[in-house]
Amino acid sequence: MLVAVIAGFILALLVPRLSSLMGDRIGWCLSVLPAALFVYFASFWPAITAGETLLYSYRWIPSLNINLSFMVDGLSLMFALLITGIGTFIFIYAGRYLQGHKDIHKLLMYLLAFMAAMLGLVLSSNLIALFVFWELTSFTSYLLIGFNHEHEKARKAALQGFFITAGGGLALMTGLIMLGYIGGSFELSELLSSKPDIQAHPLFLAMMVLILLGAFTKSAQTPFHFWLPNAMAAPTPVSAYLHSATMVKAGIYLMARLQPMMAGSEAWMLTLTLFGGVTMTLGALMAVCSTDLKRILAFSTVMALGTLTMLIGIGTPQALEAAMVFLLAHALYKGALFMAAGTLDYATGTKDVRDLGGLRKLMPYTALFITIAALSLAGIPPLFGFIAKELMFIAALGSPVLSGLLIVLCVITAIGIVAASALVAIKPFYGALTSTPKTPEEAHWAMRLGFSVLAVVSLVFGLMPGLITPLLQVAVTAVHGGTGDELQLALWHGINLPLLLSGVALVCGGLLYRYWQHILEPLSNAMHPFAYGPERGYERMMDGLVWLAKTQTRVLQNGYMANYILTILLTTIGLLTYVFWFEDAFVYSLSFADVRFYEVVIALLMIVAVVYACVTPLRLGSVAALGALGFAMTMVYVFFSAPDLAITQVLVETLTVIMLVLVLFRLPGFQELSGPLVRWRDAIVAGAFGILVTMMLLTVNQLSLPGEGISEYLVANSYVMAHGRNIVNVILVDFRALDTLGEIFVLALAAIGVNAMIRFRGEAEQ
């Protein structure tokens, strides 16, 4: 299982070499991995459909009791099969779509890493591991969306998508940590089996909001929906993969996974139902108001994500059944439609439906299969999408809350999606043949393979839903958290209200398409508030961040070292003053009984050295005073039995004095560049800082930690745990290993920078 999850990352590292070896066959070569993984995960079918849940665990961070654990049940298996199955066709499609592109190997690398991250996300049983994979999907999708980085639109869309999803990811991280704290475990398998009463915890509402922020941003729920259509700046293979079964459904997966623990919470149910219903309707309206093929499909994806969120929020057994069926149906027809739309663009040179028409005779194969997939999108029998739409109506009718409102929203959504489906399937292929930038012809069969298979599967599942019912049944069981009712899928349930609502939607959607050019096409060029309101808010927020960055840079980071030091000191003074004054934290007890004469002499020497260094106009005198201060510190280390620190201090001070002498004698003499008021200000700040630090040290010296002291612990365990007799070295290397590693990293960066400057100067002189 671990190999299956990380195989994509490993193969991604080999892609540049494989690309040079395989040439134009690189897409076929890489498709072997997702195909093999599909077969591997399909081998779990008998066990999972029999009701088993398989767990795999590997030690990851033992000191924090965090494991890299994976869980395979109905829900995770369905997602894994979709990711690998559709991924197989995506790699074949991408290899042909970008054939000859100079950076095709980069795209394929990113796709492999993304696939691996998605597999890790849906299979993870540990909340911390799930979050790590979650963020990896955000990072890899950023690289994929911004693949055409020469174009400003692609860079902007990639940054927008990453900013929103990564921001939601930070909220999700906090929410998952709170969930682990409330539930007493970071293992999903334990949380789902024991089902602790997390809803009674006072932190439940805050935890729920944080988790939903992460899920809503990832799955493009209102008001975060606008990043998804803008992500269409990515190449079509990316759009087909990310927005069909993978990234945008990560939030849906998380909500479905947590449903057994959250079910019954009114806040959970109402939030998901309302946001999902609004997103669903908004996506359908924006889809039918668009003219770009990929944006039409993107907005219809927003519709589907809203529908899935609404169904999970309703939470009834019928709603959860509808959610799983709708999820599978959407993955099939949307993957097919995106690849078919990319084929149209590839063959004609345009994606604007207003510039397409009469292509049925020139591209009959594409016309046939895009029509099949679009019929499934519209929810027309005998396609699998029809079954999903019928179940959606049944779930809305049976909703325990807001049933009337949800029915209205579902009907409006269905009408809009029927019209949008007609825009995709009818407008480009029927009517008079239009002139296009490229001469239309059928694309290579490698580009047609994926959407053909997915469209046919959608038709087969519609005609014979029993083929997929066992997997859907266990997926529903996993989301429901119990056995649930037996899932029965069929095309015909008699004449009933859901069928009548479907008929109304079909007729009204057909009429809407018939008069689309006169009613809705003008809106495609207008910045209507449904599409651009939240996006305008995002842009203003980003402008505000830029303004804030410029302002604080001008004020705080203006290039003057004195300004930096003053800012740090004033901030520290403010914080310490607040604690000492308002928290009454100053604790002290002065006693001079143990003070030795030589200690007083050293202290006076240090004071004299500091004062002289501040007031002397002589460069050599200032250097000598700073040296005296350093050597006085060395005497402190000697008298307090720290010879190793004393030796280090002597070496550092000697070297520092020599360097200062060499540097200062090459510079002009000291000048008075500040007035008396500035010097008095600096003196007051320095004095206040010294007084407060002294107060802090006196307070710390009077307080003791509960239990065993830190020094006693280090003395007792340095040799036992770290096998070192020098306690200081053990502290630096073992107990504070990350701190030391950070210092080494900083020094390494400085060394690299110095080396780069030296080499640059040498090359410039040559």
C-alpha positions in Angstrom: 0.0 0.0 0.0 2.8 2.4 0.8 4.5 1.7 -2.5 1.2 2.2 -4.3 0.8 5.7 -2.7 4.4 6.9 -3.2 5.0 5.3 -6.6 3.8 8.4 -8.4 6.3 10.6 -6.6 9.1 8.2 -7.4 8.2 7.9 -11.1 7.9 11.7 -11.3 11.6 12.0 -10.5 12.4 9.7 -13.5 10.2 11.5 -16.0 12.9 13.8 -17.5 15.1 10.8 -18.3 12.2 8.7 -19.5 11.0 11.5 -21.7 14.3 11.7 -23.6 14.2 7.9 -24.1 10.6 7.4 -25.0 10.0 10.5 -27.0 6.4 10.8 -28.3 5.4 7.6 -26.5 6.0 9.1 -23.0 2.3 9.4 -22.3 1.7 5.7 -23.0 4.7 4.8 -20.9 3.5 6.7 -17.9 -0.1 5.5 -18.2 1.2 2.1 -17.2 1.5 3.2 -13.6 -2.1 4.4 -13.0 -3.4 1.4 -15.0 -1.4 -0.9 -12.7 -2.6 0.9 -9.6 -6.2 0.6 -10.9 -5.8 -3.1 -11.2 -4.2 -3.2 -7.7 -7.1 -1.3 -6.1 -9.6 -3.3 -8.1 -8.3 -6.4 -6.4 -9.8 -5.1 -3.1 -13.3 -5.2 -4.7 -14.3 -8.7 -3.2 -13.2 -7.9 0.3 -14.6 -4.3 0.4 -17.9 -5.2 -1.2 -18.2 -8.0 1.4 -18.1 -5.3 4.1 -14.5 -5.4 5.2 -12.3 -2.4 6.1 -8.6 -2.8 5.5 -6.0 -1.0 7.5 -2.3 -0.5 6.9 0.0 1.4 9.3 3.7 2.4 9.1 5.7 4.1 11.8 6.3 7.7 10.8 6.9 10.0 13.8 7.0 7.7 16.8 7.9 10.4 19.3 4.6 12.2 18.5 2.7 8.9 18.1 1.9 9.7 14.5 1.8 6.9 12.0 1.5 6.9 8.2 -1.7 4.8 8.1 -4.0 4.0 5.3 -7.6 2.8 5.3 -9.4 1.1 2.4 -13.2 1.0 2.7 -16.0 1.7 0.2 -15.5 5.4 0.0 -11.7 5.5 -0.3 -11.8 2.6 -2.8 -14.2 4.4 -5.1 -12.1 7.5 -5.1 -8.9 5.5 -5.6 -10.4 3.7 -8.6 -11.6 7.0 -10.1 -8.2 8.7 -9.6 -6.3 5.8 -11.2 -8.8 4.9 -13.8 -9.4 8.4 -15.2 -5.7 9.1 -14.7 -4.8 6.3 -17.1 -6.7 8.0 -19.9 -5.4 11.4 -18.9 -1.8 10.4 -19.4 -2.5 8.9 -22.8 -4.4 12.1 -23.7 -1.8 14.5 -22.4 1.0 12.7 -24.2 -0.7 13.3 -27.6 -2.3 16.7 -26.7 1.1 18.2 -25.8 3.2 16.2 -28.3 6.3 18.2 -29.3 5.8 20.7 -26.4 9.2 21.6 -24.9 7.9 21.2 -21.4 5.7 18.2 -21.7 7.9 16.3 -19.2 7.2 18.9 -16.6 3.5 18.6 -17.0 3.6 14.8 -16.8 5.9 15.1 -13.7 3.3 17.4 -12.0 0.4 15.1 -13.0 2.2 12.1 -11.4 2.9 13.9 -8.2 -0.6 15.2 -8.1 -2.0 11.7 -8.6 0.1 10.3 -5.8 -1.0 13.2 -3.5 -4.6 12.5 -4.2 -4.2 8.8 -3.5 -2.5 9.6 -0.2 -5.3 12.0 0.7 -8.2 9.6 0.1 -6.5 6.6 1.6 -5.0 8.3 4.7 -6.4 7.1 8.0 -4.2 9.5 10.0 -5.4 13.1 10.2 -1.9 14.6 10.1 -0.9 12.5 7.0 -4.2 13.5 5.4 -3.4 17.1 5.9 0.1 16.7 4.4 -1.3 15.1 1.3 -4.0 17.7 1.2 -1.4 20.5 1.0 0.6 18.5 -1.6 -2.5 18.5 -3.9 -2.7 22.3 -3.5 1.0 22.7 -4.4 1.0 20.4 -7.4 -2.3 21.9 -8.7 -0.6 25.3 -8.5 2.2 24.0 -10.7 -0.3 22.4 -13.1 -2.6 25.5 -13.4 0.4 27.7 -13.9 2.0 25.4 -16.5 1.8 28.0 -19.2 3.7 30.4 -17.1 4.6 32.7 -20.0 1.0 33.9 -19.9 -0.1 36.3 -17.2 -3.5 34.8 -17.1 -2.1 31.4 -16.1 0.2 32.8 -13.5 -2.7 34.8 -12.0 -5.0 31.8 -12.0 -2.4 29.6 -10.4 -1.7 32.1 -7.6 -5.4 32.7 -7.0 -6.2 29.0 -6.7 -3.2 28.3 -4.5 -3.8 31.3 -2.3 -7.4 30.3 -1.6 -6.9 26.6 -1.2 -3.7 27.0 0.9 -5.5 29.6 3.1 -8.3 27.1 3.6 -5.6 24.5 4.3 -4.3 26.5 7.2 -7.8 26.5 8.7 -8.2 22.8 8.0 -4.9 22.1 9.8 -6.2 23.8 13.0 -9.5 22.0 12.6 -8.0 18.6 12.3 -5.7 19.1 15.3 -8.8 20.1 17.3 -10.7 17.1 16.0 -7.8 14.8 17.2 -7.7 16.6 20.5 -11.5 16.3 21.0 -11.7 12.7 19.8 -8.6 11.5 21.7 -6.9 10.1 18.5 -5.5 11.2 15.2 -6.5 7.9 13.6 -9.7 8.2 11.5 -10.2 4.5 11.8 -10.4 4.8 15.6 -12.6 7.9 15.5 -15.0 6.3 13.1 -15.2 3.1 15.0 -15.6 4.6 18.5 -17.6 7.7 17.3 -16.8 9.8 20.4 -19.4 12.4 21.3 -17.5 15.3 19.8 -20.6 17.3 19.2 -21.0 17.8 23.0 -17.5 19.4 23.2 -17.4 23.2 23.6 -14.8 23.4 20.8 -17.1 21.5 18.3 -18.5 24.5 16.5 -15.1 26.2 16.1 -13.6 22.9 14.9 -16.5 22.4 12.4 -16.1 25.9 11.0 -12.3 25.5 10.4 -12.7 22.1 8.8 -15.5 23.4 6.5 -13.3 26.4 5.5 -10.7 24.0 4.2 -13.3 21.8 2.5 -15.2 24.8 1.0 -12.1 26.4 -0.5 -10.9 23.2 -2.0 -14.3 22.2 -3.4 -15.1 25.7 -4.7 -18.2 26.4 -2.6 -19.7 29.9 -2.6 -18.1 32.4 -2.0 -14.8 30.7 -3.0 -16.2 29.3 -6.3 -14.5 31.7 -8.6 -11.1 30.2 -8.5 -12.2 27.0 -10.3 -13.4 28.5 -13.6 -10.3 30.7 -13.6 -8.2 27.6 -13.3 -9.2 26.8 -16.9 -6.1 28.7 -17.9 -4.4 25.3 -17.4 -4.0 22.9 -20.3 -7.0 20.7 -21.0 -5.5 17.5 -19.6 -5.1 19.3 -16.3 -8.7 20.6 -16.4 -10.0 17.1 -17.2 -8.1 15.5 -14.3 -8.3 18.1 -11.5 -11.9 19.0 -12.1 -13.5 15.7 -12.8 -12.7 13.2 -10.1 -9.7 14.5 -8.2 -8.7 17.8 -6.6 -12.0 19.6 -6.5 -13.6 16.6 -4.9 -11.1 16.5 -2.1 -13.4 18.7 0.0 -16.3 16.5 -0.9 -14.4 13.5 0.2 -13.5 15.1 3.6 -17.1 16.1 4.3 -18.3 12.6 3.4 -15.6 11.0 5.5 -16.5 13.0 8.6 -20.2 12.7 8.0 -20.6 9.7 10.5 -19.1 11.9 13.3 -20.9 15.1 12.3 -24.3 13.7 11.5 -27.0 14.9 13.8 -25.5 18.4 14.2 -28.0 21.0 13.1 -25.1 23.5 12.4 -23.4 20.9 10.2 -26.6 20.0 8.3 -27.8 23.6 7.8 -24.4 24.9 6.7 -23.8 22.2 4.1 -27.3 22.3 2.8 -27.5 26.1 2.4 -24.0 26.6 1.0 -24.3 23.6 -1.2 -27.8 24.6 -2.5 -26.6 28.2 -3.3 -23.4 26.9 -5.0 -25.4 24.4 -7.0 -27.8 27.0 -8.4 -25.1 29.6 -8.9 -22.9 27.2 -10.9 -25.8 26.2 -13.2 -26.7 29.9 -13.9 -23.1 30.8 -14.6 -22.6 27.8 -16.9 -25.5 28.8 -19.1 -24.3 32.4 -19.2 -20.8 31.4 -20.5 -19.6 31.0 -24.0 -16.2 29.3 -23.5 -16.5 25.5 -23.6 -14.1 25.0 -20.8 -15.8 27.6 -18.6 -19.2 26.1 -19.3 -17.9 22.8 -18.0 -16.1 24.4 -15.1 -19.2 26.2 -13.9 -21.1 22.9 -14.3 -18.5 21.4 -12.0 -19.2 24.1 -9.5 -22.9 23.0 -9.8 -22.0 19.4 -9.2 -19.8 20.2 -6.2 -22.6 22.3 -4.7 -25.0 19.4 -5.3 -22.8 16.9 -3.5 -22.3 19.3 -0.6 -26.1 19.8 -0.3 -26.8 16.1 -0.4 -24.2 15.3 2.3 -25.7 18.1 4.4 -29.2 16.7 4.0 -27.7 13.5 5.5 -30.7 11.1 5.0 -29.9 7.6 3.7 -31.5 8.6 0.4 -29.4 11.8 0.2 -26.2 9.9 0.9 -27.1 7.3 -1.8 -27.7 10.2 -4.2 -24.4 11.8 -3.3 -22.3 8.7 -4.1 -24.2 8.0 -7.3 -23.9 11.7 -8.4 -20.2 11.7 -7.6 -19.5 8.7 -9.8 -21.8 10.0 -12.6 -20.1 13.4 -12.6 -16.6 11.9 -12.7 -17.5 9.9 -15.8 -19.3 12.5 -17.9 -17.2 15.5 -16.8 -13.9 13.7 -17.5 -15.3 12.8 -21.0 -16.6 16.3 -21.7 -13.3 18.1 -20.7 -11.3 15.8 -23.0 -13.8 16.2 -25.8 -13.8 19.9 -25.4 -10.0 19.9 -25.5 -10.2 17.9 -28.7 -12.5 20.5 -30.3 -10.1 23.3 -29.3 -7.2 21.2 -30.6 -8.9 20.6 -34.0 -10.5 24.0 -34.5 -8.3 26.5 -32.6 -11.2 28.0 -30.6 -13.3 27.1 -27.5 -15.9 29.8 -28.0 -19.3 28.2 -28.8 -20.3 31.3 -30.8 -17.5 30.5 -33.3 -18.4 26.8 -33.6 -21.1 25.2 -35.7 -21.7 22.5 -38.3 -18.9 20.2 -37.2 -21.0 17.0 -37.1 -19.9 15.9 -40.6 -16.3 16.8 -40.2 -15.9 15.3 -36.7 -18.7 12.7 -36.4 -16.8 10.5 -33.8 -16.3 13.4 -31.4 -19.9 14.6 -32.0 -21.3 11.2 -31.0 -19.4 10.7 -27.8 -19.6 14.3 -26.6 -23.4 14.0 -27.1 -23.5 10.9 -25.0 -21.6 12.6 -22.2 -23.6 15.8 -22.5 -26.9 13.7 -22.2 -25.6 12.3 -19.0 -24.8 15.8 -17.7 -28.3 16.9 -18.6 -29.7 13.9 -16.8 -31.5 12.3 -19.7 -32.2 8.5 -19.8 -30.7 6.0 -20.3 -27.5 7.6 -19.1 -26.2 7.2 -15.6 -26.6 10.9 -15.0 -30.3 10.5 -15.2 -30.3 8.1 -12.3 -28.2 10.5 -10.3 -30.6 13.4 -11.0 -33.6 11.4 -10.0 -32.0 10.5 -6.7 -31.1 14.2 -6.2 -34.8 15.1 -6.6 -35.8 12.3 -4.2 -33.3 13.5 -1.6 -34.5 17.1 -1.8 -38.1 16.0 -1.5 -37.3 14.0 1.6 -35.1 16.6 3.2 -35.9 17.1 6.9 -35.2 20.9 6.5 -35.8 23.5 3.8 -37.4 20.9 1.5 -39.4 23.4 -0.5 -36.5 25.7 -1.0 -34.2 22.9 -2.1 -36.8 21.6 -4.6 -36.9 25.1 -6.2 -33.1 25.3 -6.3 -32.8 21.8 -7.8 -35.4 22.6 -10.6 -33.6 25.9 -11.5 -30.3 24.0 -11.5 -31.6 21.2 -13.7 -33.0 23.8 -16.2 -29.7 25.6 -16.4 -27.7 22.4 -16.8 -30.0 21.2 -19.6 -29.4 24.4 -21.5 -25.6 24.3 -20.8 -25.5 20.7 -22.0 -27.2 21.7 -25.2 -24.6 24.5 -25.7 -21.8 21.8 -25.5 -23.5 19.1 -27.5 -25.6 21.0 -30.1 -24.1 24.4 -30.8 -20.7 23.2 -32.1 -21.9 20.3 -34.2 -25.2 21.5 -35.8 -26.3 24.4 -37.9 -24.3 26.1 -40.6 -20.6 25.3 -40.8 -18.6 28.2 -39.4 -15.1 29.4 -40.2 -12.5 28.5 -37.5 -8.8 29.4 -37.1 -7.8 25.8 -38.0 -9.3 23.4 -40.5 -11.5 21.0 -38.4 -10.7 17.2 -38.5 -10.9 14.3 -36.1 -8.0 14.3 -33.6 -5.7 11.4 -33.2 -7.3 8.3 -31.7 -5.2 8.6 -28.6 -7.0 11.8 -27.7 -10.4 10.3 -28.4 -9.8 7.1 -26.4 -10.4 8.5 -23.0 -13.6 10.4 -23.6 -15.0 7.5 -25.7 -14.5 5.0 -22.9 -15.9 7.2 -20.2 -18.9 8.1 -22.2 -19.6 4.4 -22.9 -19.2 3.5 -19.3 -21.7 6.2 -18.4 -24.1 4.6 -20.8 -23.5 1.1 -19.6 -23.9 2.0 -15.9 -27.2 3.7 -16.9 -28.5 0.6 -18.7 -27.1 -1.8 -16.1 -26.6 0.0 -12.8 -26.3 -3.3 -11.0 -22.7 -3.6 -12.3 -21.6 -0.8 -10.0 -24.2 -1.1 -7.2 -22.0 -3.2 -4.9 -19.3 -0.6 -4.7 -21.8 2.3 -4.4 -23.5 0.3 -1.6 -20.3 0.0 0.6 -19.4 3.7 -0.2 -22.8 4.7 1.1 -22.3 2.5 4.2 -18.9 4.2 4.9 -20.5 7.7 4.6 -23.6 6.7 6.6 -21.6 5.1 9.3 -24.0 2.1 9.5 -25.5 -0.6 7.4 -28.2 1.6 5.8 -30.8 0.5 3.4 -30.0 -1.7 0.4 -29.2 0.4 -2.6 -31.5 -0.2 -5.6 -30.7 1.6 -8.8 -33.0 1.6 -11.9 -33.9 3.8 -14.8 -37.7 3.4 -14.3 -39.6 3.8 -11.1 -42.9 4.7 -12.6 -44.5 8.1 -13.1 -43.7 10.0 -9.9 -42.9 13.5 -8.8 -39.1 13.3 -9.4 -39.8 12.2 -13.0 -42.3 15.0 -13.5 -39.7 17.5 -12.2 -37.1 16.1 -14.6 -39.6 16.6 -17.4 -40.2 20.2 -16.4 -36.5 20.8 -16.3 -36.0 19.2 -19.7 -38.7 21.2 -21.4 -37.7 24.5 -19.8 -34.0 23.9 -20.4 -34.7 23.2 -24.1 -36.7 26.5 -24.3 -33.9 28.3 -22.6 -31.4 27.0 -25.1 -33.7 27.8 -28.0 -33.7 31.5 -27.0 -30.2 31.5 -25.4 -28.8 33.8 -28.0 -31.3 36.5 -27.3 -31.7 36.1 -23.5 -28.4 34.9 -22.0 -25.6 35.5 -24.5 -25.5 39.2 -23.8 -24.8 38.3 -20.1 -21.6 36.5 -21.1 -19.9 39.8 -21.8 -21.3 41.5 -18.7 -19.7 41.4 -15.3 -22.8 40.2 -13.6 -22.6 40.0 -9.8 -23.2 36.2 -9.7 -19.8 35.6 -11.4 -17.7 38.5 -10.3 -18.8 39.7 -6.9 -16.6 37.4 -4.7 -13.7 37.7 -7.2 -13.8 41.4 -7.0 -13.6 41.1 -3.3 -10.6 38.8 -3.6 -8.8 41.2 -5.9 -9.4 44.1 -3.5 -8.1 42.0 -0.7 -4.9 41.2 -2.7 -4.5 44.9 -3.5 -4.9 45.6 0.2 -2.2 43.1 1.0 0.2 44.7 -1.5 -0.5 48.1 0.0 0.1 46.8 3.5 3.3 45.1 2.4 4.5 48.4 0.8 3.6 50.4 3.8 5.2 48.2 6.4 8.3 47.9 4.2 8.6 51.6 3.9 8.1 52.1 7.7 9.8 49.0 9.2 12.1 47.6 6.6 13.6 50.8 5.1 17.2 49.5 5.0 18.5 51.3 8.2 19.9 48.9 10.8 19.3 51.4 13.6 15.6 51.4 12.6 15.4 47.6 12.8 17.0 47.5 16.2 14.8 50.3 17.5 11.7 48.4 16.3 12.7 45.2 17.9 13.6 46.8 21.2 10.3 48.9 21.3 8.3 45.8 20.6 10.0 43.8 23.3 9.6 46.7 25.7 5.9 46.9 25.0 5.3 43.2 25.5 7.3 43.0 28.7 5.7 46.1 30.1 2.2 44.7 29.4 3.1 41.5 31.2 4.7 43.1 34.2 2.1 45.9 34.6 -1.2 44.2 33.8 -0.4 40.6 34.8 1.5 41.6 37.9 4.2 39.1 36.9 7.2 40.8 38.4 8.6 38.5 41.2 11.9 39.3 42.8 14.0 38.8 45.9 17.4 40.6 46.0 20.2 39.3 48.2 23.8 40.4 47.9 25.1 37.8 50.4 26.8 35.6 47.8 28.2 38.4 45.7 32.0 38.3 45.4 34.4 41.2 45.1 35.7 40.1 41.7 32.2 39.8 40.4 31.6 43.5 41.3 34.8 44.4 39.6 33.8 42.5 36.4 30.4 44.1 36.4 31.9 47.7 36.8 34.4 46.9 34.0 31.6 45.9 31.7 29.6 49.1 32.5 32.6 51.3 32.0 33.4 49.6 28.7 29.8 50.0 27.4 29.6 53.7 28.4 33.1 54.5 26.9 32.2 52.7 23.6 29.1 54.9 23.3 30.7 58.3 24.0 34.2 58.0 22.6 34.9 59.7 19.3 37.9 57.5 18.7 37.6 54.5 16.5 40.4 52.5 18.2 39.1 53.4 21.6 35.6 52.1 20.6 37.1 48.8 19.4 39.2 48.4 22.5 36.1 49.1 24.7 34.0 46.4 22.8 37.0 44.0 23.2 37.1 44.7 26.9 33.4 44.0 27.2 33.9 40.7 25.5 36.8 39.6 27.6 34.9 40.6 30.7 32.2 38.2 29.6 34.9 35.6 29.2 35.8 36.0 32.9 32.2 35.5 33.9 32.2 32.1 32.1 35.5 31.2 33.8 34.3 32.0 37.3 31.0 30.1 36.7 32.7 26.9 35.5 32.1 27.1 31.8 35.6 26.7 30.3 34.3 25.6 26.9 32.2 28.8 26.5 35.1 30.9 27.8 37.5 29.5 25.1 34.9 30.1 22.4 34.3 33.7 23.7 38.1 34.4 23.7 38.4 33.2 20.1 35.4 35.1 18.9 36.4 38.3 20.6 40.0 38.2 19.4 38.9 37.6 15.8 36.2 40.3 16.1 38.6 42.9 17.4 41.1 42.2 14.7 38.4 42.4 12.0 36.9 45.6 13.4 40.3 47.3 13.5 41.0 46.3 9.9 37.6 47.5 8.7 37.3 50.7 10.7 40.7 52.0 9.7 39.6 51.8 6.1 36.5 53.9 6.8 36.1 57.7 7.5 36.2 58.9 11.1 33.1 58.9 13.3 30.6 61.6 12.5 27.6 63.0 14.4 24.7 62.1 12.0 22.0 62.3 14.7 20.9 65.2 16.8 20.7 65.3 20.6 17.0 64.4 20.7 17.7 61.2 18.7 20.6 60.2 21.0 18.5 60.8 24.1 15.7 58.8 22.6 18.1 55.9 21.9 19.5 56.1 25.4 16.1 56.0 27.0 15.0 53.0 24.9 18.3 51.2 25.6 17.9 51.9 29.3 14.3 50.8 29.4 15.2 47.6 27.6 18.0 46.8 30.0 15.8 47.4 33.0 13.0 45.2 31.7 15.4 42.4 30.8 16.9 42.6 34.3 13.4 42.4 35.7 12.6 39.4 33.5 15.8 37.6 34.6 15.1 38.3 38.3 11.5 36.9 37.8 12.7 33.8 36.0 15.3 33.2 38.7 12.6 33.2 41.4 10.3 30.8 39.6 10.7 27.1 39.3 9.0 24.7 36.9 6.7 22.1 38.4 8.2 18.7 38.9 11.8 17.9 38.0 13.9 20.9 36.9 15.3 21.1 33.4 18.9 21.0 34.5 18.4 17.9 36.6 16.7 16.2 33.7 19.6 17.0 31.3 22.2 15.9 33.8 20.4 12.6 34.4 19.6 11.8 30.8 22.4 13.2 28.6 24.6 10.1 28.8 21.7 7.6 29.1 19.7 8.8 26.2 22.3 10.6 24.0 25.5 8.7 25.0 27.4 12.0 25.6 29.3 13.2 28.6 29.5 16.8 27.5 26.0 18.1 28.5 26.3 21.3 26.5 27.1 19.4 23.3 24.3 16.9 24.0 21.9 19.8 24.4 22.9 21.4 21.1 23.1 18.2 19.1 20.3 16.0 20.5 17.9 17.9 22.7 17.9 21.0 20.6 18.7 19.2 17.3 16.2 21.1 15.2 17.5 24.4 16.5 21.0 23.5 15.6 19.9 22.2 12.3 18.3 25.6 11.6 21.5 27.4 12.5 23.5 25.1 10.2 20.9 25.7 7.4 21.3 29.5 7.9 25.1 29.2 7.7 24.9 27.0 4.6 22.7 29.6 2.9 25.1 32.4 3.8 28.0 30.3 2.5 26.2 29.7 -0.8 25.4 33.4 -1.1 29.0 34.4 -0.4 30.2 31.8 -2.9 27.7 33.1 -5.5 28.9 36.7 -5.1 32.6 35.7 -5.4 31.9 33.7 -8.5 29.8 36.4 -10.0 32.5 39.0 -9.4 35.1 36.6 -10.9 33.0 36.0 -14.0 32.3 39.8 -14.4 36.0 40.6 -14.2 36.8 38.0 -16.9 
